[in-house]
Amino acid sequence: MNRSLPILLQSTSSFQTINPATAQPVANIHTTTPAGIDAAIASAHKAFPAWSATPPIERARILQRAAAILRARNDQLARIETSDTGKPFSETSTVDVVTGADVLEYFANLVGGGGMNGETAQLRPDALPKRLLGTFTVFTNCTDDMKIVREEIFGPVISILSYKTIDEVVRRANNTDVGLAAGVFTKDINLAHKVIAQLEAGITWVNTWGESPAEMSVGGWKQSGVGVENGKNKKGLEAWIRNKSTLVEMGGAVPTVFAKL
């Protein structure tokens, strides 16, 4: 990226944020108007084309630099956060700022560390429902060993991989340590049942995705989740129940093995 676009919040007023422990002012925060927010968002949108055209390695470097700045100023920012919110410094210095740096480094390693070496195509948001805050991204030319294929990278993204035989795709789909959900789309319902029966996942769908009525139990396999939720039978409750047996002696002899001791 060879140029920068300022994000300006036009403001004529401000308010003080107060230290809840000392009642002393921490900083003056500028306020803005709905029009000012719209202008800032429009300015941010103008940066998308330049950012998209920036090579992944350079984008990774930018994110890494941002993470390095956060880590270098960790204690300073943590003290401000503690003064502003009253949270203990032990938390703000080890969680709040650190987590922000971790997120930047995570995505930097993803784009710069071989996680996204496939051809990338971003779908335009024109035809998407207005309620969606982000557009979808499709990754093609992917391989089984890529991070974007093997790990949950979050966001509205999908990776597309080709296959030649059913046995091959089942083997590759099961070659993972997780097994939360899986789905099959086909006009051949017999084939769908054959494939679904072999997929190592706790909840599966045929020709749909994400639907889960309360009568349908949900539980992950392998390293996905612990226990089962929902379901008409008792499986959905067993994970939340501890059994306890109680015997009350009401004056009569109770025949047990201890009576002979």
Stockholm file with secondary structure:
# STOCKHOLM 1.0

chainA/1-261         MNRSLPILLQSTSSFQTINPATAQPVANIHTTTPAGIDAAIASAHKAFPAWSATPPIERARILQRAAAILRARNDQLARIETSDTGKPFSETSTVDVVTGADVLEYFANLVGGGGMNGETAQLRPDALPKRLLGTFTVFTNCTDDMKIVREEIFGPVISILSYKTIDEVVRRANNTDVGLAAGVFTKDINLAHKVIAQLEAGITWVNTWGESPAEMSVGGWKQSGVGVENGKNKKGLEAWIRNKSTLVEMGGAVPTVFAKL
#=GR chainA/1-261 SS CCCCCCCCCCCSCEEEEECTTTCCEEEEEECCCHHHHHHHHHHHHHTHHHHHHSCHHHHHHHHHHHHHHHHHTHHHHHHHHHHHHCCCHHHIIIIIHHHHHHHHHHHHHHHHTTTTCSEEEECCGGGSCTTCSSCCEEEESCCTTSHHHHSCCCSSEEECCCCSCHHHHHHHHHCSSEESEEEECCSCHHHHHHHHHHCCCSEEEESCCSCCCTTSCBCCEETSCSSCBCCSSTHHHHTTCCCCCCCCCCSSCCCCGGGGC
#=GC SS_cons         CCCCCCCCCCCSCEEEEECTTTCCEEEEEECCCHHHHHHHHHHHHHTHHHHHHSCHHHHHHHHHHHHHHHHHTHHHHHHHHHHHHCCCHHHIIIIIHHHHHHHHHHHHHHHHTTTTCSEEEECCGGGSCTTCSSCCEEEESCCTTSHHHHSCCCSSEEECCCCSCHHHHHHHHHCSSEESEEEECCSCHHHHHHHHHHCCCSEEEESCCSCCCTTSCBCCEETSCSSCBCCSSTHHHHTTCCCCCCCCCCSSCCCCGGGGC
//
